[in-house]
Amino acid sequence: MNNMKTKEPQHQNILPDQEVHYLETLGLQSSLSWREDQKHLVFRLVRYKFFAKMLSGCNCVLEVGCGDAFDTLLVQRE
């Protein structure tokens, strides 16, 4: 991958990081939201970010009915 080039030079620094970390993919529901209603996906992410701040410091959190669990990464990282 060392010989790969991006179309825009300011993004060239991302390629070495790609070799270390996998590129993230969206789950089924998140992919559908991304294709059909991006505003819905953004509102979901904002809501999860809010709840992540509320749950900061909790050792154990259970979410029931989380769908593809893409948004739960925000809670997990907090």
Biopython code that builds the backbone (N, CA, C, O; Angstrom):
import numpy as np
from Bio.PDB.StructureBuilder import StructureBuilder

atoms = [
    (1, "MET", "N", (0.809, -1.201, 0.000)),
    (1, "MET", "CA", (0.000, 0.000, 0.000)),
    (1, "MET", "C", (0.848, 1.259, 0.000)),
    (1, "MET", "O", (0.312, 2.364, -0.084)),
    (2, "ASN", "N", (2.134, 1.116, 0.091)),
    (2, "ASN", "CA", (2.999, 2.282, 0.158)),
    (2, "ASN", "C", (2.961, 3.125, -1.100)),
    (2, "ASN", "O", (3.240, 4.323, -1.042)),
    (3, "ASN", "N", (2.625, 2.533, -2.235)),
    (3, "ASN", "CA", (2.611, 3.285, -3.482)),
    (3, "ASN", "C", (1.247, 3.901, -3.799)),
    (3, "ASN", "O", (1.072, 4.477, -4.873)),
    (4, "MET", "N", (0.288, 3.794, -2.896)),
    (4, "MET", "CA", (-1.026, 4.367, -3.136)),
    (4, "MET", "C", (-0.977, 5.883, -3.024)),
    (4, "MET", "O", (-0.243, 6.437, -2.206)),
    (5, "LYS", "N", (-1.757, 6.530, -3.844)),
    (5, "LYS", "CA", (-1.835, 7.990, -3.827)),
    (5, "LYS", "C", (-3.298, 8.397, -3.730)),
    (5, "LYS", "O", (-4.177, 7.755, -4.306)),
    (6, "THR", "N", (-3.540, 9.468, -2.997)),
    (6, "THR", "CA", (-4.893, 10.024, -2.943)),
    (6, "THR", "C", (-5.015, 11.112, -4.005)),
    (6, "THR", "O", (-4.012, 11.655, -4.467)),
    (7, "LYS", "N", (-6.228, 11.417, -4.380)),
    (7, "LYS", "CA", (-6.445, 12.466, -5.377)),
    (7, "LYS", "C", (-6.097, 13.836, -4.833)),
    (7, "LYS", "O", (-5.673, 14.718, -5.579)),
    (8, "GLU", "N", (-6.276, 14.017, -3.535)),
    (8, "GLU", "CA", (-5.978, 15.301, -2.912)),
    (8, "GLU", "C", (-4.809, 15.107, -1.948)),
    (8, "GLU", "O", (-4.894, 14.280, -1.040)),
    (9, "PRO", "N", (-3.729, 15.850, -2.130)),
    (9, "PRO", "CA", (-2.514, 15.613, -1.340)),
    (9, "PRO", "C", (-2.684, 15.793, 0.166)),
    (9, "PRO", "O", (-1.948, 15.181, 0.940)),
    (10, "GLN", "N", (-3.628, 16.611, 0.595)),
    (10, "GLN", "CA", (-3.801, 16.817, 2.036)),
    (10, "GLN", "C", (-4.316, 15.565, 2.744)),
    (10, "GLN", "O", (-4.251, 15.479, 3.970)),
    (11, "HIS", "N", (-4.830, 14.589, 1.979)),
    (11, "HIS", "CA", (-5.326, 13.351, 2.574)),
    (11, "HIS", "C", (-4.297, 12.216, 2.517)),
    (11, "HIS", "O", (-4.575, 11.108, 2.976)),
    (12, "GLN", "N", (-3.141, 12.479, 1.972)),
    (12, "GLN", "CA", (-2.114, 11.453, 1.818)),
    (12, "GLN", "C", (-1.661, 10.895, 3.161)),
    (12, "GLN", "O", (-1.285, 9.725, 3.246)),
    (13, "ASN", "N", (-1.691, 11.707, 4.208)),
    (13, "ASN", "CA", (-1.227, 11.243, 5.527)),
    (13, "ASN", "C", (-2.149, 10.202, 6.153)),
    (13, "ASN", "O", (-1.771, 9.587, 7.151)),
    (14, "ILE", "N", (-3.326, 9.985, 5.614)),
    (14, "ILE", "CA", (-4.264, 8.997, 6.156)),
    (14, "ILE", "C", (-3.861, 7.581, 5.757)),
    (14, "ILE", "O", (-4.122, 6.641, 6.509)),
    (15, "LEU", "N", (-3.244, 7.404, 4.615)),
    (15, "LEU", "CA", (-2.925, 6.065, 4.106)),
    (15, "LEU", "C", (-2.029, 5.241, 5.033)),
    (15, "LEU", "O", (-2.326, 4.064, 5.234)),
    (16, "PRO", "N", (-0.958, 5.780, 5.607)),
    (16, "PRO", "CA", (-0.170, 4.943, 6.536)),
    (16, "PRO", "C", (-0.985, 4.485, 7.745)),
    (16, "PRO", "O", (-0.774, 3.379, 8.242)),
    (17, "ASP", "N", (-1.897, 5.304, 8.217)),
    (17, "ASP", "CA", (-2.750, 4.932, 9.348)),
    (17, "ASP", "C", (-3.654, 3.764, 8.981)),
    (17, "ASP", "O", (-3.981, 2.936, 9.832)),
    (18, "GLN", "N", (-4.054, 3.695, 7.726)),
    (18, "GLN", "CA", (-4.927, 2.617, 7.247)),
    (18, "GLN", "C", (-4.243, 1.268, 7.367)),
    (18, "GLN", "O", (-4.908, 0.253, 7.569)),
    (19, "GLU", "N", (-2.919, 1.243, 7.245)),
    (19, "GLU", "CA", (-2.180, -0.014, 7.355)),
    (19, "GLU", "C", (-2.164, -0.533, 8.793)),
    (19, "GLU", "O", (-2.038, -1.738, 9.015)),
    (20, "VAL", "N", (-2.291, 0.362, 9.763)),
    (20, "VAL", "CA", (-2.258, -0.027, 11.172)),
    (20, "VAL", "C", (-3.655, -0.325, 11.688)),
    (20, "VAL", "O", (-3.851, -1.286, 12.432)),
    (21, "HIS", "N", (-4.625, 0.489, 11.299)),
    (21, "HIS", "CA", (-6.003, 0.352, 11.767)),
    (21, "HIS", "C", (-6.905, -0.035, 10.604)),
    (21, "HIS", "O", (-6.708, 0.408, 9.472)),
    (22, "TYR", "N", (-7.885, -0.858, 10.896)),
    (22, "TYR", "CA", (-8.859, -1.211, 9.874)),
    (22, "TYR", "C", (-9.782, -0.037, 9.609)),
    (22, "TYR", "O", (-10.071, 0.752, 10.509)),
    (23, "LEU", "N", (-10.236, 0.074, 8.396)),
    (23, "LEU", "CA", (-11.234, 1.085, 8.082)),
    (23, "LEU", "C", (-12.564, 0.617, 8.643)),
    (23, "LEU", "O", (-12.928, -0.550, 8.501)),
    (24, "GLU", "N", (-13.282, 1.514, 9.273)),
    (24, "GLU", "CA", (-14.563, 1.162, 9.885)),
    (24, "GLU", "C", (-15.644, 1.030, 8.819)),
    (24, "GLU", "O", (-15.637, 1.741, 7.815)),
    (25, "THR", "N", (-16.563, 0.115, 9.054)),
    (25, "THR", "CA", (-17.723, -0.016, 8.184)),
    (25, "THR", "C", (-18.971, 0.187, 9.028)),
    (25, "THR", "O", (-18.968, -0.086, 10.228)),
    (26, "LEU", "N", (-20.013, 0.655, 8.412)),
    (26, "LEU", "CA", (-21.279, 0.863, 9.107)),
    (26, "LEU", "C", (-22.054, -0.439, 9.130)),
    (26, "LEU", "O", (-21.873, -1.291, 8.259)),
    (27, "GLY", "N", (-22.911, -0.596, 10.113)),
    (27, "GLY", "CA", (-23.798, -1.752, 10.174)),
    (27, "GLY", "C", (-24.954, -1.588, 9.200)),
    (27, "GLY", "O", (-25.011, -0.611, 8.454)),
    (28, "LEU", "N", (-25.864, -2.534, 9.207)),
    (28, "LEU", "CA", (-26.980, -2.515, 8.247)),
    (28, "LEU", "C", (-27.857, -1.278, 8.402)),
    (28, "LEU", "O", (-28.121, -0.581, 7.422)),
    (29, "GLN", "N", (-28.308, -1.000, 9.618)),
    (29, "GLN", "CA", (-29.188, 0.148, 9.831)),
    (29, "GLN", "C", (-28.465, 1.471, 9.588)),
    (29, "GLN", "O", (-29.032, 2.390, 8.997)),
    (30, "SER", "N", (-27.236, 1.567, 10.034)),
    (30, "SER", "CA", (-26.477, 2.802, 9.849)),
    (30, "SER", "C", (-26.178, 3.047, 8.374)),
    (30, "SER", "O", (-26.210, 4.189, 7.915)),
    (31, "SER", "N", (-25.889, 1.983, 7.632)),
    (31, "SER", "CA", (-25.662, 2.124, 6.194)),
    (31, "SER", "C", (-26.918, 2.619, 5.488)),
    (31, "SER", "O", (-26.849, 3.469, 4.600)),
    (32, "LEU", "N", (-28.059, 2.083, 5.889)),
    (32, "LEU", "CA", (-29.325, 2.528, 5.302)),
    (32, "LEU", "C", (-29.563, 4.003, 5.613)),
    (32, "LEU", "O", (-29.972, 4.765, 4.737)),
    (33, "SER", "N", (-29.310, 4.404, 6.850)),
    (33, "SER", "CA", (-29.467, 5.812, 7.218)),
    (33, "SER", "C", (-28.507, 6.692, 6.429)),
    (33, "SER", "O", (-28.879, 7.783, 5.996)),
    (34, "TRP", "N", (-27.280, 6.229, 6.239)),
    (34, "TRP", "CA", (-26.295, 7.005, 5.490)),
    (34, "TRP", "C", (-26.745, 7.214, 4.039)),
    (34, "TRP", "O", (-26.583, 8.299, 3.482)),
    (35, "ARG", "N", (-27.312, 6.164, 3.435)),
    (35, "ARG", "CA", (-27.753, 6.268, 2.032)),
    (35, "ARG", "C", (-29.030, 7.072, 1.875)),
    (35, "ARG", "O", (-29.157, 7.844, 0.925)),
    (36, "GLU", "N", (-29.987, 6.905, 2.794)),
    (36, "GLU", "CA", (-31.314, 7.458, 2.562)),
    (36, "GLU", "C", (-31.646, 8.692, 3.396)),
    (36, "GLU", "O", (-32.423, 9.538, 2.953)),
    (37, "ASP", "N", (-31.075, 8.814, 4.592)),
    (37, "ASP", "CA", (-31.428, 9.946, 5.453)),
    (37, "ASP", "C", (-30.252, 10.267, 6.374)),
    (37, "ASP", "O", (-30.222, 9.849, 7.531)),
    (38, "GLN", "N", (-29.292, 11.012, 5.846)),
    (38, "GLN", "CA", (-28.081, 11.315, 6.601)),
    (38, "GLN", "C", (-28.387, 12.102, 7.869)),
    (38, "GLN", "O", (-27.694, 11.952, 8.875)),
    (39, "LYS", "N", (-29.418, 12.938, 7.828)),
    (39, "LYS", "CA", (-29.779, 13.719, 9.011)),
    (39, "LYS", "C", (-30.158, 12.796, 10.163)),
    (39, "LYS", "O", (-29.826, 13.074, 11.316)),
    (40, "HIS", "N", (-30.843, 11.712, 9.864)),
    (40, "HIS", "CA", (-31.221, 10.737, 10.891)),
    (40, "HIS", "C", (-29.984, 10.131, 11.541)),
    (40, "HIS", "O", (-29.942, 9.973, 12.762)),
    (41, "LEU", "N", (-28.983, 9.793, 10.745)),
    (41, "LEU", "CA", (-27.752, 9.220, 11.281)),
    (41, "LEU", "C", (-27.036, 10.218, 12.180)),
    (41, "LEU", "O", (-26.532, 9.850, 13.241)),
    (42, "VAL", "N", (-26.988, 11.467, 11.765)),
    (42, "VAL", "CA", (-26.331, 12.500, 12.568)),
    (42, "VAL", "C", (-27.062, 12.694, 13.893)),
    (42, "VAL", "O", (-26.417, 12.811, 14.935)),
    (43, "PHE", "N", (-28.400, 12.731, 13.875)),
    (43, "PHE", "CA", (-29.164, 12.876, 15.115)),
    (43, "PHE", "C", (-28.928, 11.692, 16.050)),
    (43, "PHE", "O", (-28.837, 11.869, 17.264)),
    (44, "ARG", "N", (-28.828, 10.485, 15.490)),
    (44, "ARG", "CA", (-28.540, 9.313, 16.315)),
    (44, "ARG", "C", (-27.183, 9.437, 16.983)),
    (44, "ARG", "O", (-27.047, 9.164, 18.176)),
    (45, "LEU", "N", (-26.175, 9.848, 16.219)),
    (45, "LEU", "CA", (-24.839, 9.983, 16.776)),
    (45, "LEU", "C", (-24.776, 11.052, 17.860)),
    (45, "LEU", "O", (-24.103, 10.873, 18.876)),
    (46, "VAL", "N", (-25.477, 12.162, 17.644)),
    (46, "VAL", "CA", (-25.520, 13.226, 18.650)),
    (46, "VAL", "C", (-26.198, 12.727, 19.916)),
    (46, "VAL", "O", (-25.739, 13.022, 21.019)),
    (47, "ARG", "N", (-27.280, 11.979, 19.774)),
    (47, "ARG", "CA", (-27.994, 11.432, 20.935)),
    (47, "ARG", "C", (-27.094, 10.484, 21.723)),
    (47, "ARG", "O", (-27.052, 10.544, 22.952)),
    (48, "TYR", "N", (-26.370, 9.604, 21.016)),
    (48, "TYR", "CA", (-25.474, 8.675, 21.699)),
    (48, "TYR", "C", (-24.322, 9.407, 22.369)),
    (48, "TYR", "O", (-23.887, 9.009, 23.450)),
    (49, "LYS", "N", (-23.826, 10.461, 21.753)),
    (49, "LYS", "CA", (-22.762, 11.242, 22.375)),
    (49, "LYS", "C", (-23.252, 11.876, 23.679)),
    (49, "LYS", "O", (-22.516, 11.921, 24.664)),
    (50, "PHE", "N", (-24.488, 12.360, 23.682)),
    (50, "PHE", "CA", (-25.094, 12.920, 24.882)),
    (50, "PHE", "C", (-25.205, 11.867, 25.987)),
    (50, "PHE", "O", (-24.830, 12.119, 27.132)),
    (51, "PHE", "N", (-25.723, 10.683, 25.636)),
    (51, "PHE", "CA", (-25.860, 9.619, 26.623)),
    (51, "PHE", "C", (-24.498, 9.134, 27.103)),
    (51, "PHE", "O", (-24.353, 8.759, 28.267)),
    (52, "ALA", "N", (-23.509, 9.136, 26.233)),
    (52, "ALA", "CA", (-22.164, 8.721, 26.632)),
    (52, "ALA", "C", (-21.632, 9.643, 27.724)),
    (52, "ALA", "O", (-21.003, 9.179, 28.675)),
    (53, "LYS", "N", (-21.879, 10.935, 27.595)),
    (53, "LYS", "CA", (-21.437, 11.886, 28.632)),
    (53, "LYS", "C", (-22.203, 11.647, 29.935)),
    (53, "LYS", "O", (-21.634, 11.752, 31.021)),
    (54, "MET", "N", (-23.500, 11.325, 29.822)),
    (54, "MET", "CA", (-24.299, 11.054, 31.022)),
    (54, "MET", "C", (-23.803, 9.804, 31.750)),
    (54, "MET", "O", (-23.813, 9.754, 32.980)),
    (55, "LEU", "N", (-23.373, 8.802, 30.992)),
    (55, "LEU", "CA", (-22.961, 7.528, 31.574)),
    (55, "LEU", "C", (-21.468, 7.471, 31.869)),
    (55, "LEU", "O", (-20.953, 6.420, 32.251)),
    (56, "SER", "N", (-20.779, 8.572, 31.699)),
    (56, "SER", "CA", (-19.339, 8.607, 31.935)),
    (56, "SER", "C", (-19.038, 8.163, 33.370)),
    (56, "SER", "O", (-19.662, 8.628, 34.324)),
    (57, "GLY", "N", (-18.085, 7.271, 33.497)),
    (57, "GLY", "CA", (-17.708, 6.776, 34.815)),
    (57, "GLY", "C", (-18.417, 5.492, 35.215)),
    (57, "GLY", "O", (-18.017, 4.854, 36.188)),
    (58, "CYS", "N", (-19.449, 5.098, 34.500)),
    (58, "CYS", "CA", (-20.130, 3.827, 34.796)),
    (58, "CYS", "C", (-19.263, 2.669, 34.314)),
    (58, "CYS", "O", (-18.689, 2.719, 33.225)),
    (59, "ASN", "N", (-19.176, 1.641, 35.125)),
    (59, "ASN", "CA", (-18.362, 0.481, 34.758)),
    (59, "ASN", "C", (-19.075, -0.467, 33.818)),
    (59, "ASN", "O", (-18.440, -1.134, 33.002)),
    (60, "CYS", "N", (-20.392, -0.532, 33.929)),
    (60, "CYS", "CA", (-21.146, -1.506, 33.155)),
    (60, "CYS", "C", (-22.426, -0.860, 32.645)),
    (60, "CYS", "O", (-23.188, -0.284, 33.422)),
    (61, "VAL", "N", (-22.660, -0.955, 31.351)),
    (61, "VAL", "CA", (-23.863, -0.396, 30.736)),
    (61, "VAL", "C", (-24.474, -1.465, 29.856)),
    (61, "VAL", "O", (-23.764, -2.106, 29.081)),
    (62, "LEU", "N", (-25.766, -1.667, 29.959)),
    (62, "LEU", "CA", (-26.475, -2.631, 29.121)),
    (62, "LEU", "C", (-27.422, -1.865, 28.211)),
    (62, "LEU", "O", (-28.230, -1.059, 28.672)),
    (63, "GLU", "N", (-27.313, -2.125, 26.925)),
    (63, "GLU", "CA", (-28.249, -1.528, 25.973)),
    (63, "GLU", "C", (-29.017, -2.654, 25.308)),
    (63, "GLU", "O", (-28.424, -3.589, 24.770)),
    (64, "VAL", "N", (-30.315, -2.563, 25.344)),
    (64, "VAL", "CA", (-31.173, -3.578, 24.755)),
    (64, "VAL", "C", (-31.795, -2.997, 23.495)),
    (64, "VAL", "O", (-32.304, -1.876, 23.505)),
    (65, "GLY", "N", (-31.753, -3.756, 22.417)),
    (65, "GLY", "CA", (-32.338, -3.302, 21.157)),
    (65, "GLY", "C", (-31.479, -2.262, 20.460)),
    (65, "GLY", "O", (-31.989, -1.259, 19.959)),
    (66, "CYS", "N", (-30.168, -2.503, 20.429)),
    (66, "CYS", "CA", (-29.257, -1.500, 19.877)),
    (66, "CYS", "C", (-29.064, -1.626, 18.369)),
    (66, "CYS", "O", (-28.244, -0.909, 17.796)),
    (67, "GLY", "N", (-29.798, -2.517, 17.718)),
    (67, "GLY", "CA", (-29.681, -2.648, 16.260)),
    (67, "GLY", "C", (-28.310, -3.157, 15.860)),
    (67, "GLY", "O", (-27.868, -4.199, 16.344)),
    (68, "ASP", "N", (-27.639, -2.439, 14.988)),
    (68, "ASP", "CA", (-26.325, -2.886, 14.527)),
    (68, "ASP", "C", (-25.192, -2.464, 15.454)),
    (68, "ASP", "O", (-24.030, -2.773, 15.189)),
    (69, "ALA", "N", (-25.513, -1.766, 16.533)),
    (69, "ALA", "CA", (-24.573, -1.373, 17.596)),
    (69, "ALA", "C", (-23.465, -0.448, 17.117)),
    (69, "ALA", "O", (-22.451, -0.311, 17.802)),
    (70, "PHE", "N", (-23.622, 0.178, 15.985)),
    (70, "PHE", "CA", (-22.618, 1.117, 15.486)),
    (70, "PHE", "C", (-22.459, 2.295, 16.437)),
    (70, "PHE", "O", (-21.339, 2.734, 16.697)),
    (71, "ASP", "N", (-23.563, 2.808, 16.957)),
    (71, "ASP", "CA", (-23.541, 3.989, 17.819)),
    (71, "ASP", "C", (-22.962, 3.703, 19.201)),
    (71, "ASP", "O", (-22.472, 4.613, 19.870)),
    (72, "THR", "N", (-23.014, 2.461, 19.626)),
    (72, "THR", "CA", (-22.563, 2.141, 20.976)),
    (72, "THR", "C", (-21.059, 2.334, 21.152)),
    (72, "THR", "O", (-20.577, 2.366, 22.284)),
    (73, "LEU", "N", (-20.318, 2.460, 20.071)),
    (73, "LEU", "CA", (-18.891, 2.741, 20.191)),
    (73, "LEU", "C", (-18.648, 4.047, 20.910)),
    (73, "LEU", "O", (-17.653, 4.189, 21.620)),
    (74, "LEU", "N", (-19.552, 5.014, 20.736)),
    (74, "LEU", "CA", (-19.427, 6.295, 21.422)),
    (74, "LEU", "C", (-19.545, 6.115, 22.930)),
    (74, "LEU", "O", (-18.805, 6.734, 23.696)),
    (75, "VAL", "N", (-20.472, 5.271, 23.351)),
    (75, "VAL", "CA", (-20.665, 5.019, 24.785)),
    (75, "VAL", "C", (-19.484, 4.222, 25.325)),
    (75, "VAL", "O", (-18.986, 4.498, 26.417)),
    (76, "GLN", "N", (-19.044, 3.243, 24.565)),
    (76, "GLN", "CA", (-17.931, 2.382, 25.011)),
    (76, "GLN", "C", (-16.658, 3.194, 25.214)),
    (76, "GLN", "O", (-15.921, 2.941, 26.167)),
    (77, "ARG", "N", (-16.388, 4.132, 24.370)),
    (77, "ARG", "CA", (-15.145, 4.919, 24.464)),
    (77, "ARG", "C", (-15.160, 5.900, 25.614)),
    (77, "ARG", "O", (-14.104, 6.307, 26.099)),
    (78, "GLU", "N", (-16.346, 6.284, 26.055)),
    (78, "GLU", "CA", (-16.449, 7.228, 27.168)),
    (78, "GLU", "C", (-16.154, 6.508, 28.467)),
    (78, "GLU", "O", (-16.187, 7.121, 29.534)),
]
sb = StructureBuilder()
sb.init_structure("model")
sb.init_model(0)
sb.init_chain("A")
sb.init_seg("    ")
for serial, (resi, resn, name, xyz) in enumerate(atoms, 1):
    if name == "N":
        sb.init_residue(resn, " ", resi, " ")
    sb.init_atom(name, np.array(xyz, "f"), 0.0, 1.0, " ", f" {name:<3s}", serial, name[0])
structure = sb.get_structure()
